[in-house]
């Protein structure tokens, strides 16, 4: 083996050894949550443990920077848990550039480990429906774009920073369940789903009127045609459905409120859409596509006829001016590629 080959081989071996050493060392310290993914309804609380699994016996301190979304979750209390740290504290901080985070730190001056250590026990409270990350943010690494404030780190009794791995978590604030009810008349009814159910099949959503209808359709705006649905098909929020009732009945189903319509794609011509779990004036509800539609139509089930709204017509000529929960609508678009976004929020 010539000199250059020996050098190259030596470099490869050193890199391989360093890679194995780094992976092994990092695996000796693992940060994680119990449970990893937690949830609660708005106003309700859940307990989450912050854990360190270590093979070291000289852990003397830690600090954790945990990114979270305070519009979804709040940390209402914290304690050092079952391990008696010599010093322990927590606080919610806000980086003016990168947003809020939970910062917690502890010291054990004589060292501790190995095994599972509780770094903290926190009470998380749901604020608004949505999902928040619970992400460990470590010290900036080479090539990364920004240095975090209060980076996550673990130190030993010699004040050396130790490598670590981590498993991020999530917190989901779940919307409380409610029941929606709507009287359907004999004949055609144009409906939509204001709630999101765990089971969105036709069999589940329409179970309360099973035996009282003989046809259910959605409209395919791309193909300009009707699509029949069977009991095993899946229904969706934001979609309008024509249902033909063979007898008058009351439709009910249970789910969480559908309050945000994010990115309903609309085609040129007719589109049959659903609406949210709220009422909104049409000018406000359709503000994201203002100027890009000709008219909106709804179906009057009592008279079995259409009613229309024209955004440029005098108000006296419009049959309705609001979009209502549980109703389906036709929107006639004057171009293609638009996206409808809307919210029940202020």
Buried (B, 14 or more C-beta within 10 A) or exposed (E): EEEEEEEEEEEEEEEEEEEEEEEEBBEBBBBBBBBEEBBBBBEEEBEBBBBBBBEBEBBBBBBBBBBBBBEBBBBEEBEBBEBEBEEBBBEBEEBEEEEBBBBBBBBBEEBBBEEBBBBBBBBBBBBBBBBBBBBBBBEEEEEEEEEBBBBBBBBBBEEEEBBBBBEBBBBBBBBEBEEBEBEBBBBBBBBBBBBBBEEBBBEBBBBBBEEBBEEBBBBEBEEEEEEEBEEEBEBBBBBBBBBBBEEBBEBEBBBBBBBBBEEBEBBBBBBBBBBBBBEBEBEEBBEBBEEBBBBBBBBEBEEEEEEBBBBEEEEEEBBBEBBBBBBBBBBBBEEEEBEBEBBBEE
